[in-house]
Each structure stands twice: as C-alpha cells, then as structure tokens.
C-alpha cells in the first residue's frame, strides 16, 4: 500500500506470520506490532540507514502505530498469528506518523481479508476504522496536514488519531513557544475531526467499501 499526502510518500505493508510472542502463548489470540523507518533518500539530506536499531523517534512512532491499530482490532478473535506492519518512508514532507497510520490501516484490512478468504478467522476482528491527521497553528491560523515548512514554523503542533465512530485514540501536542488556549485546542480538535472523517472516506474508497 503506497499512501501519499502531498509530497509525503510511505510504503505500508502488513505481513502475517503463524506464531506469536512467547509471552502471549498462554493467553491465546493474535498480536500486532509495527515498525517505522525513514529510508536514506526520504529527506533533503541523506538520512543514515538504521542498521542495528531504530533511533528514538522511529521507535516512538513505531509504538504509536502499533498502539493505534491494536485499539480497533479484536486480537482475541483471531488465531495465534502476528501481524507485522511495516511503514517505510520514501519521501518525507511532514506528517509522516499520521500518514503512516492511515496507510497502515488499509494494509492491515487487506491482510485480514486474506485470512478471511482462507477461513482462518471466525469473525471479522476490526472494530471500525482508524484515521490520523496533524494540526497546527501557524502565524495565528489553525491549519491541518502540515507540510515540513509549516511544521517547522508552527507555534503549536498536534497529532490526532481517531476512530471512524468519533472516538479519540491518541492526541500528541505541544506549544513550540507561547502556550495556547483551551479555545485554540478545541478549534484544532474540531479541524482534526473533519480531516479524519475525510480520510476515512478515502480509505473506504481505496478498499472498495
């Protein structure tokens, strides 16, 4: 699954293996984990390849993607498999973590279809859809889906992950300078809600739903 948001391009894949982590063997069910990485040519200057272990930022985003996806999947309803989600950034121009989540959802949906076709699952395990977007305040104006230059100059940077039925999975945000008000926060969350609703429709179109 190649997902694009402006000049940001990320290849998202979901692979299913017939085993689970050792700590999960006594509990049954499946597991889902995610790995995020920026390829060397994804930024203006070459980013060193993460050979031995990912850097702190990549680990944080990997965990975010995994947490977000696990929030809308019933792992107990699945056989003892692991769903490996890989998000490789081909071109980075802001919003890579949110774009990765949007593409990863489609990749996981597609992978679960293959399990269903092989009659490996008794009931559909996904509980709704998942979408994410970035919101920020630049020069006093609230904007959505920030590109790199906007993100670099933003006074406030907020990442929001939501389910298709309107619930919030995660909000990550901070002021880059002066604090922001409750009213500005609510304005950003409202804009994120509208943006995520539009992304959900794009995901449905991609999946033929």
Z-matrix of the N, CA and C atoms (Angstrom, degrees):
N
C 1 1.454
C 2 1.529 1 108.61
N 3 1.347 2 117.36 1 114.97
C 4 1.458 3 121.86 2 175.41
C 5 1.517 4 107.99 3 -98.62
N 6 1.325 5 116.35 4 116.22
C 7 1.464 6 120.99 5 -179.04
C 8 1.519 7 108.57 6 -110.10
N 9 1.328 8 115.91 7 135.77
C 10 1.456 9 121.71 8 -178.43
C 11 1.527 10 109.77 9 -126.82
N 12 1.330 11 115.05 10 137.99
C 13 1.461 12 122.38 11 172.96
C 14 1.516 13 106.25 12 -137.04
N 15 1.321 14 116.59 13 98.34
C 16 1.448 15 119.68 14 -171.83
C 17 1.519 16 109.81 15 65.89
N 18 1.337 17 116.48 16 -127.13
C 19 1.460 18 120.63 17 179.00
C 20 1.527 19 112.66 18 -92.12
N 21 1.316 20 117.32 19 2.39
C 22 1.469 21 120.79 20 174.77
C 23 1.525 22 109.32 21 -84.25
N 24 1.334 23 116.08 22 127.02
C 25 1.462 24 121.29 23 -179.81
C 26 1.529 25 108.82 24 -132.09
N 27 1.323 26 115.48 25 128.91
C 28 1.465 27 120.52 26 -176.86
C 29 1.527 28 109.48 27 -134.84
N 30 1.333 29 115.55 28 132.67
C 31 1.460 30 121.14 29 175.04
C 32 1.522 31 108.17 30 -93.02
N 33 1.329 32 116.52 31 117.09
C 34 1.469 33 122.41 32 -178.42
C 35 1.514 34 109.58 33 -113.88
N 36 1.317 35 116.59 34 126.32
C 37 1.460 36 121.15 35 177.78
C 38 1.522 37 109.57 36 -129.95
N 39 1.322 38 115.84 37 153.70
C 40 1.464 39 121.82 38 175.66
C 41 1.529 40 108.05 39 -129.89
N 42 1.320 41 115.93 40 121.15
C 43 1.457 42 122.79 41 -178.36
C 44 1.518 43 109.02 42 -117.23
N 45 1.319 44 117.07 43 137.52
C 46 1.465 45 121.43 44 -178.69
C 47 1.526 46 109.66 45 -111.38
N 48 1.336 47 115.80 46 126.05
C 49 1.458 48 121.15 47 176.70
C 50 1.526 49 109.56 48 -115.21
N 51 1.321 50 116.23 49 149.69
C 52 1.467 51 121.38 50 -174.50
C 53 1.524 52 112.65 51 -86.48
N 54 1.313 53 116.76 52 52.37
C 55 1.453 54 121.03 53 174.40
C 56 1.528 55 108.69 54 -161.39
N 57 1.307 56 115.42 55 159.53
C 58 1.461 57 121.50 56 178.99
C 59 1.526 58 109.21 57 -125.25
N 60 1.337 59 117.97 58 165.81
C 61 1.470 60 119.82 59 176.58
C 62 1.529 61 111.20 60 -58.27
N 63 1.318 62 115.99 61 150.84
C 64 1.464 63 121.10 62 -176.96
C 65 1.520 64 111.64 63 -56.98
N 66 1.329 65 117.42 64 -39.50
C 67 1.458 66 120.50 65 -176.46
C 68 1.525 67 112.60 66 -66.35
N 69 1.345 68 117.62 67 -14.23
C 70 1.458 69 120.99 68 -177.59
C 71 1.529 70 112.72 69 -98.74
N 72 1.327 71 117.27 70 -7.06
C 73 1.466 72 120.30 71 -173.43
C 74 1.523 73 113.45 72 -58.12
N 75 1.319 74 117.74 73 -37.72
C 76 1.470 75 119.90 74 -176.65
C 77 1.517 76 112.65 75 -79.75
N 78 1.339 77 117.76 76 -11.76
C 79 1.459 78 121.02 77 -176.33
C 80 1.518 79 113.43 78 -99.21
N 81 1.314 80 117.64 79 -21.86
C 82 1.465 81 120.46 80 -178.08
C 83 1.515 82 111.76 81 76.76
N 84 1.328 83 115.20 82 173.12
C 85 1.456 84 119.78 83 -179.49
C 86 1.516 85 112.16 84 86.65
N 87 1.317 86 115.28 85 -174.63
C 88 1.462 87 121.86 86 -174.97
C 89 1.532 88 110.95 87 -106.34
N 90 1.332 89 114.96 88 177.22
C 91 1.452 90 121.28 89 174.67
C 92 1.521 91 107.97 90 -138.24
N 93 1.323 92 115.95 91 150.99
C 94 1.457 93 122.05 92 176.28
C 95 1.518 94 108.77 93 -130.88
N 96 1.318 95 115.79 94 131.64
C 97 1.452 96 120.52 95 178.11
C 98 1.525 97 108.97 96 -138.04
N 99 1.324 98 116.31 97 157.39
C 100 1.465 99 120.18 98 -175.27
C 101 1.523 100 110.84 99 -131.59
N 102 1.327 101 115.05 100 148.60
C 103 1.461 102 121.88 101 174.28
C 104 1.531 103 108.37 102 -131.23
N 105 1.323 104 115.03 103 129.90
C 106 1.463 105 123.01 104 -178.77
C 107 1.514 106 108.79 105 -119.44
N 108 1.332 107 116.60 106 137.19
C 109 1.457 108 119.84 107 177.61
C 110 1.517 109 110.10 108 -151.26
N 111 1.327 110 115.52 109 146.83
C 112 1.459 111 121.20 110 174.47
C 113 1.525 112 107.83 111 -100.65
N 114 1.329 113 116.54 112 122.93
C 115 1.448 114 120.18 113 -179.58
C 116 1.525 115 111.01 114 -71.69
N 117 1.336 116 117.98 115 157.41
C 118 1.467 117 121.08 116 -174.03
C 119 1.524 118 114.76 117 -53.57
N 120 1.327 119 118.17 118 -36.91
C 121 1.455 120 120.52 119 -177.39
C 122 1.514 121 114.92 120 -92.33
N 123 1.310 122 117.54 121 13.09
C 124 1.468 123 120.38 122 -174.06
C 125 1.529 124 113.02 123 -80.37
N 126 1.321 125 117.44 124 -17.00
C 127 1.459 126 121.58 125 -178.19
C 128 1.535 127 110.58 126 -117.71
N 129 1.336 128 116.13 127 171.98
C 130 1.468 129 120.71 128 -176.79
C 131 1.524 130 111.40 129 -59.96
N 132 1.314 131 116.93 130 -43.95
C 133 1.462 132 121.12 131 173.79
C 134 1.523 133 108.17 132 -106.88
N 135 1.322 134 117.78 133 148.18
C 136 1.466 135 121.00 134 -173.96
C 137 1.521 136 111.13 135 -58.33
N 138 1.336 137 115.06 136 131.02
C 139 1.460 138 120.49 137 175.72
C 140 1.526 139 108.16 138 -94.70
N 141 1.331 140 118.88 139 127.14
C 142 1.465 141 119.99 140 179.82
C 143 1.531 142 111.25 141 -57.35
N 144 1.320 143 115.43 142 139.91
C 145 1.460 144 120.25 143 179.15
C 146 1.529 145 110.02 144 -67.47
N 147 1.335 146 115.89 145 138.16
C 148 1.463 147 120.94 146 -179.10
C 149 1.527 148 108.20 147 -85.09
N 150 1.325 149 117.03 148 86.47
C 151 1.456 150 121.03 149 -172.95
C 152 1.529 151 112.35 150 -80.27
N 153 1.312 152 116.81 151 -55.29
C 154 1.466 153 119.82 152 -174.19
C 155 1.522 154 111.94 153 -80.45
N 156 1.316 155 116.52 154 -53.23
C 157 1.457 156 121.10 155 -179.26
C 158 1.521 157 108.57 156 -152.09
N 159 1.343 158 117.44 157 150.25
C 160 1.468 159 120.08 158 -179.72
C 161 1.524 160 111.39 159 -67.72
N 162 1.340 161 115.67 160 155.45
C 163 1.462 162 118.50 161 176.59
C 164 1.526 163 109.38 162 -75.33
N 165 1.329 164 115.68 163 174.31
C 166 1.468 165 120.10 164 -174.65
C 167 1.512 166 113.36 165 -59.73
N 168 1.331 167 116.86 166 -39.36
C 169 1.468 168 120.23 167 -179.53
C 170 1.523 169 110.73 168 -65.41
N 171 1.326 170 116.81 169 -44.34
C 172 1.467 171 120.32 170 179.87
C 173 1.523 172 111.33 171 -63.36
N 174 1.325 173 117.31 172 -39.00
C 175 1.466 174 120.62 173 177.90
C 176 1.522 175 110.70 174 -64.46
N 177 1.343 176 116.53 175 -42.43
C 178 1.464 177 120.28 176 179.40
C 179 1.527 178 110.96 177 -60.82
N 180 1.352 179 116.19 178 -45.36
C 181 1.463 180 119.76 179 -178.31
C 182 1.528 181 110.56 180 -69.67
N 183 1.324 182 117.91 181 -37.11
C 184 1.466 183 120.87 182 176.30
C 185 1.521 184 110.58 183 -57.48
N 186 1.316 185 115.88 184 -45.35
C 187 1.470 186 120.37 185 -179.65
C 188 1.522 187 111.46 186 -66.63
N 189 1.331 188 116.33 187 -38.23
C 190 1.468 189 120.03 188 177.10
C 191 1.522 190 110.77 189 -60.85
N 192 1.324 191 117.41 190 -47.23
C 193 1.468 192 121.11 191 -179.51
C 194 1.527 193 110.17 192 -61.01
N 195 1.334 194 116.65 193 -45.37
C 196 1.465 195 120.05 194 179.54
C 197 1.516 196 112.13 195 -62.17
N 198 1.344 197 117.10 196 -47.03
C 199 1.473 198 121.03 197 179.14
C 200 1.518 199 111.19 198 -58.88
N 201 1.332 200 115.50 199 -45.08
C 202 1.460 201 120.05 200 -176.76
C 203 1.521 202 111.08 201 -62.16
N 204 1.317 203 117.03 202 -46.01
C 205 1.463 204 120.31 203 -178.60
C 206 1.530 205 111.61 204 -68.45
N 207 1.327 206 117.44 205 -38.93
C 208 1.472 207 119.65 206 179.55
C 209 1.525 208 111.77 207 -65.41
N 210 1.342 209 116.92 208 -21.97
C 211 1.465 210 119.69 209 -178.77
C 212 1.528 211 112.32 210 -70.09
N 213 1.331 212 118.23 211 -18.80
C 214 1.464 213 119.64 212 -176.60
C 215 1.532 214 112.23 213 -121.55
N 216 1.337 215 117.06 214 17.92
C 217 1.462 216 119.28 215 178.33
C 218 1.523 217 109.81 216 -127.95
N 219 1.324 218 116.00 217 134.18
C 220 1.459 219 121.87 218 177.83
C 221 1.522 220 108.24 219 -87.92
N 222 1.315 221 116.35 220 92.20
C 223 1.459 222 121.31 221 -176.67
C 224 1.519 223 112.21 222 -67.23
N 225 1.327 224 117.06 223 -26.82
C 226 1.472 225 120.18 224 179.08
C 227 1.524 226 112.02 225 -69.74
N 228 1.332 227 116.62 226 -21.36
C 229 1.467 228 120.34 227 -179.77
C 230 1.523 229 112.37 228 -84.12
N 231 1.332 230 116.29 229 1.36
C 232 1.458 231 121.05 230 -176.47
C 233 1.521 232 111.19 231 -110.44
N 234 1.318 233 117.44 232 159.64
C 235 1.469 234 120.42 233 175.40
C 236 1.525 235 110.58 234 -70.21
N 237 1.311 236 117.40 235 175.65
C 238 1.461 237 121.81 236 -178.12
C 239 1.527 238 109.98 237 -76.42
N 240 1.315 239 114.19 238 83.00
C 241 1.466 240 121.74 239 177.33
C 242 1.524 241 108.56 240 -132.82
N 243 1.306 242 115.75 241 164.10
C 244 1.461 243 121.25 242 172.41
C 245 1.518 244 108.78 243 -117.08
N 246 1.319 245 115.57 244 129.89
C 247 1.462 246 121.19 245 175.05
C 248 1.528 247 106.84 246 -96.69
N 249 1.326 248 115.70 247 114.76
C 250 1.467 249 122.09 248 179.18
C 251 1.524 250 108.66 249 -97.66
N 252 1.310 251 116.61 250 118.18
C 253 1.462 252 121.29 251 179.42
C 254 1.531 253 108.37 252 -106.33
N 255 1.325 254 116.14 253 122.53
C 256 1.465 255 121.30 254 179.55
C 257 1.524 256 109.34 255 -115.73
N 258 1.324 257 116.44 256 127.05
C 259 1.458 258 122.42 257 178.82
C 260 1.526 259 108.33 258 -122.07
N 261 1.329 260 116.60 259 106.07
C 262 1.457 261 122.28 260 -177.71
C 263 1.521 262 109.42 261 -109.19
N 264 1.320 263 115.64 262 117.84
C 265 1.466 264 121.59 263 -177.18
C 266 1.527 265 109.53 264 -79.03
N 267 1.330 266 115.76 265 116.82
C 268 1.456 267 121.65 266 177.77
C 269 1.521 268 111.42 267 -87.73
N 270 1.324 269 116.10 268 -36.36
C 271 1.462 270 121.71 269 179.43
C 272 1.521 271 108.10 270 -145.97
N 273 1.334 272 116.62 271 126.32
C 274 1.464 273 121.08 272 -175.38
C 275 1.516 274 110.48 273 -112.11
N 276 1.315 275 116.60 274 120.47
C 277 1.459 276 121.44 275 175.28
C 278 1.521 277 109.40 276 -140.66
N 279 1.343 278 115.20 277 44.26
C 280 1.465 279 121.03 278 179.81
C 281 1.510 280 112.32 279 93.65
N 282 1.332 281 115.88 280 150.80
C 283 1.461 282 121.83 281 174.80
C 284 1.508 283 114.80 282 66.86
N 285 1.333 284 118.50 283 29.79
C 286 1.460 285 118.73 284 -176.52
C 287 1.528 286 112.58 285 -68.62
N 288 1.334 287 117.87 286 -36.17
C 289 1.470 288 118.91 287 -178.02
C 290 1.532 289 111.29 288 -69.05
N 291 1.327 290 116.63 289 -40.15
C 292 1.463 291 118.99 290 -179.70
C 293 1.533 292 111.14 291 -72.96
N 294 1.325 293 116.57 292 -39.14
C 295 1.460 294 120.01 293 177.27
C 296 1.522 295 110.52 294 -64.01
N 297 1.340 296 116.70 295 -38.00
C 298 1.466 297 120.69 296 178.17
C 299 1.531 298 111.16 297 -61.86
N 300 1.324 299 116.95 298 -41.35
C 301 1.469 300 119.94 299 178.85
C 302 1.527 301 110.66 300 -63.34
N 303 1.336 302 116.93 301 -42.33
C 304 1.465 303 120.16 302 -179.04
C 305 1.528 304 111.63 303 -63.63
N 306 1.330 305 116.76 304 -41.77
C 307 1.454 306 119.80 305 178.23
C 308 1.514 307 112.49 306 -73.20
N 309 1.332 308 116.56 307 -36.30
C 310 1.461 309 120.56 308 -179.47
C 311 1.522 310 111.55 309 -63.10
N 312 1.340 311 117.02 310 -37.61
C 313 1.465 312 119.30 311 178.28
C 314 1.524 313 110.70 312 -59.18
N 315 1.322 314 117.02 313 -45.36
C 316 1.465 315 120.66 314 -179.37
C 317 1.524 316 110.33 315 -64.39
N 318 1.336 317 116.86 316 -41.13
C 319 1.461 318 120.69 317 179.37
C 320 1.529 319 111.51 318 -62.81
N 321 1.341 320 116.92 319 -42.23
C 322 1.471 321 120.91 320 179.25
C 323 1.524 322 110.29 321 -66.41
N 324 1.315 323 117.75 322 -42.77
C 325 1.463 324 121.68 323 178.17
C 326 1.529 325 109.81 324 -56.16
N 327 1.328 326 115.52 325 -46.14
C 328 1.458 327 120.59 326 -179.12
C 329 1.529 328 111.49 327 -64.23
N 330 1.339 329 116.81 328 -40.21
C 331 1.464 330 120.80 329 178.86
C 332 1.526 331 111.47 330 -65.10
N 333 1.334 332 116.44 331 -38.84
C 334 1.464 333 119.87 332 179.20
C 335 1.529 334 111.40 333 -68.44
N 336 1.335 335 116.74 334 -30.93
C 337 1.471 336 119.39 335 174.56
C 338 1.518 337 111.21 336 -59.16
N 339 1.335 338 116.22 337 -38.21
C 340 1.465 339 119.34 338 179.93
C 341 1.522 340 110.77 339 -67.00
N 342 1.348 341 117.10 340 -36.37
C 343 1.472 342 119.98 341 175.35
C 344 1.520 343 110.94 342 -64.84
N 345 1.326 344 115.66 343 -41.82
C 346 1.463 345 120.25 344 179.94
C 347 1.524 346 110.89 345 -63.94
N 348 1.319 347 116.81 346 -42.06
C 349 1.469 348 120.50 347 179.84
C 350 1.523 349 111.66 348 -63.34
N 351 1.335 350 116.92 349 -31.72
C 352 1.466 351 121.10 350 178.85
C 353 1.530 352 112.00 351 -90.09
N 354 1.353 353 115.25 352 8.38
C 355 1.467 354 122.76 353 177.62
C 356 1.535 355 111.49 354 57.66
N 357 1.342 356 114.67 355 40.44
C 358 1.462 357 120.33 356 178.77
C 359 1.526 358 112.55 357 -93.32
N 360 1.343 359 116.51 358 -12.16
C 361 1.466 360 120.17 359 178.71
C 362 1.520 361 109.08 360 -125.28
N 363 1.342 362 115.36 361 140.48
C 364 1.466 363 121.43 362 -176.74
C 365 1.527 364 111.22 363 -83.50
N 366 1.327 365 117.07 364 -32.24
C 367 1.454 366 121.16 365 -179.70
C 368 1.522 367 108.71 366 -143.26
N 369 1.324 368 116.35 367 153.38
C 370 1.458 369 120.80 368 -177.10
C 371 1.521 370 109.69 369 -66.59
N 372 1.338 371 118.91 370 122.28
C 373 1.467 372 120.48 371 -170.99
C 374 1.529 373 115.63 372 -86.01
N 375 1.323 374 118.56 373 -15.19
C 376 1.456 375 119.40 374 -178.10
C 377 1.525 376 110.99 375 -78.43
N 378 1.332 377 115.69 376 131.00
C 379 1.465 378 121.84 377 179.76
C 380 1.523 379 108.64 378 -106.56
N 381 1.307 380 116.26 379 72.50
C 382 1.456 381 120.36 380 -179.58
C 383 1.513 382 112.80 381 93.99
N 384 1.325 383 115.91 382 -172.76
C 385 1.451 384 122.95 383 -178.36
C 386 1.517 385 111.12 384 -108.01
N 387 1.325 386 114.31 385 170.00
C 388 1.451 387 121.36 386 -176.25
C 389 1.526 388 108.75 387 -136.52
N 390 1.309 389 117.03 388 134.40
C 391 1.461 390 121.09 389 178.52
C 392 1.526 391 109.26 390 -144.06
N 393 1.329 392 115.48 391 154.14
C 394 1.460 393 120.32 392 -178.41
C 395 1.521 394 109.80 393 -142.47
N 396 1.324 395 115.81 394 152.12
C 397 1.457 396 120.41 395 178.25
C 398 1.524 397 109.70 396 -153.16
N 399 1.321 398 114.92 397 160.58
C 400 1.464 399 120.73 398 174.84
C 401 1.522 400 109.00 399 -106.00
N 402 1.316 401 115.60 400 144.70
C 403 1.466 402 122.43 401 178.39
C 404 1.522 403 107.00 402 -135.51
N 405 1.322 404 115.93 403 149.69
C 406 1.452 405 118.39 404 178.70
C 407 1.513 406 112.14 405 -157.23
N 408 1.315 407 115.35 406 172.60
C 409 1.457 408 121.70 407 174.94
C 410 1.524 409 107.55 408 -117.40
N 411 1.316 410 115.36 409 118.56
C 412 1.463 411 122.04 410 178.13
C 413 1.524 412 109.18 411 -122.16
N 414 1.322 413 116.39 412 123.04
C 415 1.471 414 121.36 413 -179.59
C 416 1.524 415 111.37 414 52.76
N 417 1.340 416 116.30 415 37.39
C 418 1.450 417 121.90 416 177.51
C 419 1.515 418 115.31 417 81.88
N 420 1.339 419 117.59 418 0.33
C 421 1.463 420 121.91 419 -178.60
C 422 1.523 421 110.34 420 -109.00
N 423 1.324 422 116.95 421 134.11
C 424 1.462 423 121.55 422 177.61
C 425 1.517 424 109.29 423 -82.61
N 426 1.332 425 116.82 424 125.22
C 427 1.465 426 121.98 425 -179.58
C 428 1.524 427 110.00 426 -131.31
N 429 1.331 428 115.37 427 160.28
C 430 1.460 429 121.16 428 -177.01
C 431 1.519 430 109.48 429 -119.21
N 432 1.345 431 115.95 430 153.75
C 433 1.462 432 123.24 431 176.40
C 434 1.526 433 110.35 432 56.99
N 435 1.312 434 115.83 433 64.21
C 436 1.461 435 121.65 434 -174.89
C 437 1.528 436 111.80 435 -69.43
N 438 1.323 437 116.19 436 132.88
C 439 1.455 438 119.94 437 170.42
C 440 1.522 439 108.34 438 -83.83
N 441 1.343 440 116.96 439 176.82
C 442 1.466 441 120.00 440 -171.20
C 443 1.523 442 112.73 441 -57.87
N 444 1.331 443 117.56 442 -48.53
C 445 1.467 444 120.24 443 -177.21
C 446 1.521 445 111.35 444 -62.42
N 447 1.331 446 116.88 445 -38.66
C 448 1.471 447 120.81 446 178.07
C 449 1.521 448 110.12 447 -67.81
N 450 1.333 449 116.22 448 -43.50
C 451 1.459 450 120.61 449 -179.69
C 452 1.529 451 110.50 450 -62.78
N 453 1.322 452 115.95 451 -39.41
C 454 1.468 453 121.35 452 -178.52
C 455 1.532 454 110.99 453 -65.56
N 456 1.332 455 116.36 454 -33.27
C 457 1.466 456 120.52 455 -176.30
C 458 1.529 457 113.27 456 -97.56
N 459 1.329 458 118.15 457 -3.55
C 460 1.463 459 120.98 458 -173.04
C 461 1.528 460 112.34 459 -66.96
N 462 1.330 461 114.61 460 141.33
C 463 1.464 462 119.78 461 174.15
C 464 1.534 463 111.51 462 -81.34
N 465 1.331 464 115.79 463 -24.64
C 466 1.468 465 121.90 464 177.27
C 467 1.526 466 107.64 465 -139.07
N 468 1.329 467 115.75 466 136.37
C 469 1.468 468 121.23 467 179.40
C 470 1.525 469 108.14 468 -126.50
N 471 1.329 470 117.08 469 124.32
C 472 1.468 471 122.15 470 -175.67
C 473 1.526 472 109.03 471 -133.98
N 474 1.332 473 116.41 472 132.52
C 475 1.461 474 122.17 473 173.01
C 476 1.526 475 108.38 474 -115.59
N 477 1.325 476 116.41 475 131.29
C 478 1.462 477 121.48 476 -174.91
C 479 1.515 478 109.96 477 -127.37
N 480 1.338 479 116.39 478 131.78
C 481 1.472 480 122.77 479 175.48
C 482 1.519 481 107.54 480 -117.76
N 483 1.333 482 116.72 481 127.66
C 484 1.460 483 121.43 482 -175.54
C 485 1.526 484 110.47 483 -133.91
N 486 1.331 485 115.33 484 157.07
C 487 1.457 486 121.09 485 172.62
C 488 1.528 487 109.06 486 -92.48
N 489 1.321 488 115.56 487 163.61
C 490 1.467 489 119.86 488 -177.11
C 491 1.521 490 112.79 489 -67.94
N 492 1.347 491 117.74 490 -19.01
C 493 1.461 492 119.44 491 179.08
C 494 1.530 493 111.97 492 -93.57
N 495 1.335 494 116.67 493 12.77
C 496 1.451 495 120.45 494 171.54
C 497 1.513 496 116.69 495 95.13
N 498 1.327 497 118.83 496 4.30
C 499 1.457 498 120.12 497 179.32
C 500 1.524 499 111.05 498 -89.00
N 501 1.329 500 115.65 499 152.29
C 502 1.462 501 121.62 500 -179.25
C 503 1.521 502 109.68 501 -94.13
N 504 1.333 503 116.05 502 130.31
C 505 1.462 504 121.70 503 176.35
C 506 1.517 505 110.37 504 -93.67
N 507 1.319 506 116.65 505 -44.80
C 508 1.467 507 119.60 506 -177.96
C 509 1.523 508 109.97 507 -158.73
N 510 1.326 509 115.24 508 143.75
C 511 1.464 510 122.49 509 173.13
C 512 1.520 511 107.37 510 -130.02
N 513 1.322 512 116.01 511 123.49
C 514 1.462 513 121.61 512 176.94
C 515 1.526 514 107.38 513 -121.08
N 516 1.305 515 118.25 514 123.08
C 517 1.453 516 118.23 515 -178.88
C 518 1.512 517 113.13 516 -162.36
N 519 1.304 518 114.99 517 157.50
C 520 1.461 519 120.18 518 177.60
C 521 1.517 520 109.80 519 -161.55
N 522 1.318 521 115.08 520 156.35
C 523 1.459 522 121.49 521 173.36
C 524 1.522 523 108.13 522 -85.57
N 525 1.314 524 116.03 523 134.62
C 526 1.463 525 120.44 524 178.68
C 527 1.519 526 111.48 525 -88.65
N 528 1.332 527 116.52 526 -9.34
C 529 1.465 528 120.86 527 178.67
C 530 1.514 529 109.03 528 -149.19
N 531 1.319 530 115.88 529 -104.11
C 532 1.464 531 120.10 530 179.46
C 533 1.527 532 110.33 531 -73.67
N 534 1.325 533 118.66 532 148.04
C 535 1.463 534 121.66 533 177.09
C 536 1.533 535 111.13 534 -61.70
N 537 1.329 536 115.61 535 157.96
C 538 1.460 537 120.44 536 177.08
C 539 1.520 538 109.92 537 -112.25
N 540 1.319 539 116.18 538 161.27
C 541 1.466 540 121.50 539 -173.20
C 542 1.523 541 111.73 540 -90.17
N 543 1.337 542 115.00 541 166.48
C 544 1.470 543 120.68 542 174.25
C 545 1.522 544 110.31 543 -59.99
N 546 1.324 545 116.47 544 -38.75
C 547 1.467 546 120.53 545 -179.33
C 548 1.528 547 110.68 546 -64.23
N 549 1.324 548 117.98 547 -40.16
C 550 1.460 549 121.25 548 177.70
C 551 1.523 550 111.11 549 -66.83
N 552 1.326 551 116.04 550 -37.84
C 553 1.464 552 119.53 551 177.05
C 554 1.518 553 110.85 552 -62.20
N 555 1.314 554 117.56 553 -45.46
C 556 1.458 555 120.96 554 179.56
C 557 1.530 556 111.29 555 -63.98
N 558 1.332 557 116.09 556 -36.55
C 559 1.466 558 119.55 557 177.60
C 560 1.527 559 110.58 558 -65.20
N 561 1.318 560 117.30 559 -40.50
C 562 1.469 561 120.91 560 178.45
C 563 1.521 562 111.36 561 -66.94
N 564 1.328 563 117.31 562 -41.60
C 565 1.458 564 120.62 563 179.50
C 566 1.531 565 111.14 564 -65.32
N 567 1.336 566 116.91 565 -37.50
C 568 1.464 567 120.32 566 178.05
C 569 1.530 568 110.91 567 -65.80
N 570 1.324 569 116.54 568 -41.03
C 571 1.463 570 120.19 569 178.30
C 572 1.533 571 110.23 570 -66.81
N 573 1.333 572 116.67 571 -38.53
C 574 1.467 573 120.68 572 177.10
C 575 1.523 574 110.81 573 -63.01
N 576 1.329 575 116.90 574 -40.06
C 577 1.468 576 120.60 575 178.98
C 578 1.525 577 111.00 576 -60.72
N 579 1.316 578 117.12 577 -46.22
C 580 1.460 579 120.88 578 178.87
C 581 1.528 580 111.17 579 -62.64
N 582 1.329 581 116.15 580 -43.05
C 583 1.460 582 120.74 581 179.69
C 584 1.526 583 111.65 582 -63.71
N 585 1.334 584 116.95 583 -44.31
C 586 1.464 585 120.29 584 -179.85
C 587 1.533 586 111.46 585 -64.83
N 588 1.328 587 116.74 586 -36.26
C 589 1.474 588 119.73 587 176.81
C 590 1.530 589 110.46 588 -61.43
N 591 1.327 590 116.33 589 -39.51
C 592 1.466 591 119.90 590 178.73
C 593 1.523 592 111.00 591 -68.16
N 594 1.329 593 116.87 592 -38.16
C 595 1.463 594 120.86 593 178.35
C 596 1.527 595 110.82 594 -64.64
N 597 1.324 596 116.64 595 -40.34
C 598 1.470 597 120.79 596 177.15
C 599 1.527 598 110.61 597 -56.87
N 600 1.318 599 116.61 598 -42.27
C 601 1.468 600 119.95 599 179.41
C 602 1.530 601 111.15 600 -65.49
N 603 1.329 602 117.03 601 -37.73
C 604 1.460 603 120.74 602 177.39
C 605 1.537 604 110.67 603 -66.24
N 606 1.332 605 116.42 604 -38.69
C 607 1.470 606 119.51 605 177.11
C 608 1.520 607 110.65 606 -63.71
N 609 1.333 608 116.64 607 -43.15
C 610 1.455 609 120.21 608 178.75
C 611 1.529 610 110.95 609 -60.10
N 612 1.322 611 115.97 610 -42.35
C 613 1.453 612 120.30 611 179.63
C 614 1.538 613 110.62 612 -63.08
N 615 1.307 614 116.12 613 -41.67
C 616 1.468 615 121.38 614 179.28
C 617 1.519 616 111.50 615 -63.02
N 618 1.329 617 116.13 616 -38.37
C 619 1.467 618 121.56 617 -177.85
C 620 1.529 619 113.14 618 -87.92
N 621 1.336 620 116.50 619 -5.06
C 622 1.447 621 119.92 620 -179.54
C 623 1.512 622 113.69 621 72.55
N 624 1.344 623 116.70 622 32.08
C 625 1.464 624 120.95 623 -177.78
C 626 1.534 625 110.88 624 -94.57
